[in-house]
Amino acid sequence: MIKQNRVAILDAGGQYVDLVRKAVERQGIPADVLPLNTNLGKIEGAYGAIIISGSPASSHAEAAPQPDPEIWNSPLPLLGICYGMQAMVVAHGGEVAKNAIREDGRVLTQIDNSHSLFKGIKKDFTGLFTHGDFVKTVPEGFVILGSHKLSDGSVSYSSLAKDNKLGVQFHPEVFDDTPEGYQLFKNFLLGIAGLTANEDFREKRLEELVAGKQKDIAKLASGRDVIAFVSGGVDSSVAATLAAGVVPKQKLHAFYIDNGFMRDEDDLVIEALQAAGLPVKKIDAVKEFEEPLAQVTDPEEKRKIIGKVFVDIQNRLVADLKLTEALLLQGTNAADRIESGHSTGDSHTMTIKTHHNQVKEVQELKAAGLLLEPIDDLFKDEVRELGRHLGLPEELVERQPFPGPGLAIRIICAAESDEVHEPAAEQAAAQEFIDKHTPGTKVHLLPIRSVGVGGDERSHLSVAAIFHADLNTNQLAKPGADLPAHFRETINRVVYSLSGDTLRVPIVTKTLLTADVRQQLRHADKIVFEEMRSADLLGKIKQFPVVLIPLSFNKTGERSIVLRPVTTSTFMTVQAMLPGRGLPEEFLQKITNRIIKEVPGISQVFLDLTNKPPATTEWE
């Protein structure tokens, strides 16, 4: 069998499959993402190694997606990641079952570094785990390369191997959370699989990337007009710049849409875009967004309405500009596409949240050949790299992400005001857990839900708020990880009160997407960014969502603010930034004091303690 210097990545529907592709390419080796059930005959002779991705499915379920069974007998080296390892275990007669406790986030495990997979890696290994199914029985003939104990005393097997068929329960492709992931891929690809790194591959890939994407844009546009919606973020700016290189000036129409949910920085954004060579016009579309969103509280419904209105505006522009036909250009990135349930090579990917640029109306444009998404296979760090290569100014390249729907998805709505009665059993269980692990701390299960992700699945669960006069960084990190892990069906996000203790349960305040509510959040958001600039933290904090929640802890009619500073490179996972861990305590205290003092009607300020997974970056 002739072995090619290329990797086949079999997509089982996991959120991180494109990160696997990226991890392989960082070794200087090309890779293709293929459907999980790709016939072995199409792989042998064309590839030198196989990787099976994670999945939202359970490998022990009757209808579990499976690779070609002949793959397990192939001489090609194989690495199964998360679901990929579990599918290998089941195929060889082992047992996989659901566990009472989940693992979501960074976990310390012990590995056998005498094995070639872990060459040059310390025995104490930190990796990103996100799963609810666990290997219970190791198949005959397999060796255990890694394991650790859970808090209930059960064992979590982190790595197994049989000959050149290897499995890891963690995600080595997520370098932000698995620091030795790069070395592990190097060991597997260059060592075990015997593939060869091409040192010029990445630089050539960048040059070929621009040429290939511009060729695709020119081919699809084919003399037609292109309407580009740009927000000033790096994604839409890079997409529009790519198009500007091949679409004639008179055919490219760039617009900044004021939907009423943006920050007070329209003029600054438009000036920056025009300085970068993009002739942008502003459209006031506040009423077009306000009316259909006026009474909407459901987060998915909000995103779908916003996406539809953007397409409606595009259709209106086609008529106003008297264009025969026009394509819509979007800055959809890989994370947007994947979280919206559109995977590269498989149909098993679950929708975590429908991004506004992936709604039904947009998919209809795509089916009709009227959609341009030139960067939908790139993650944020890759988009930034491409932006620099294209010569975009650093202020655009490094601009903090701001969601297309704007503040609309950072306002948690409530249809009516109400006194809240906490669910007694769940509340008592959470308080008992906190009493054991963080004494002197009170916990409230808040009467609001947030979107989360775990094991490649979407969750929409309760938020737990903890109150304590003074907790250090380690004490804050623990409940942020432990509460969602132990209350897997109830909690996916934990916040900490920066405003001190409280003796009251929260009161729900009626909150809709009205102008006064938007201004309340816009004011708090402005304070946060003023203080970030003052503390020189804009480059260190990768994104800082500021969220308005419809809860008062003091008097009727007030609301509260949640601060969500995170660090990441891809946004497929994020690390919550905590006081003393990336954030100066005085910085958070100053923001809290200013918001309480300067923004009318704010009851409490909270800090979001939760990583992704189990919580998404944005709350909705």
Secondary structure, DSSP 8 states (H G I E B T S, - for coil): ----S-EEEEE-S-TTHHHHHHHHHTTT--EEEEETT--HHHHBTTBSEEEE---SS-TTSTT-----GGGGGSSS-EEEETHHHHHHHHHTT-EEEEEEEEEEEEEEEEE-TTSGGGTT--SEEEEEEEEEEEEEE--TT-EEEEEEE-TTS-EEEEEEEETTEEEESS-TT-TTT-TTHHHHHHIIIIIIS-----TTHHHHHHHHHHHHHHHHHHHHHTT-EEEEE--SSHHHHHHHHHHHTTS-GGGEEEEEEE-S-S-S-HHHHHHHHHHTT--EEEEE-HHHHHHHHTT---HHHHHHHHHHHHHHHHHHHHHHTT-S-EEEE----HHHHHHTT--SS-S----S---GGGSHHHHHHHHTT-EE-TTTT--HHHHHHHHHHTT--HHHHT-----TTGGGGSB--BSS-EE----HHHHHHHHHHHHHHSTT-EEEEEEEEEEEEETTEEEEEEEEEEE-S---HHHHHHHHHHHHHHSTTTEEEEEEESS---SS--EE--B-S-HHHHHHHHHHHHHHHHHHHHTT-TTT-SB--EEEESEESSSTT-EEEEE--EE-SSSSSBEE-EETBEE-HHHHHHHHHHHHHHSTTEEEEEEE---BTTB-SS--
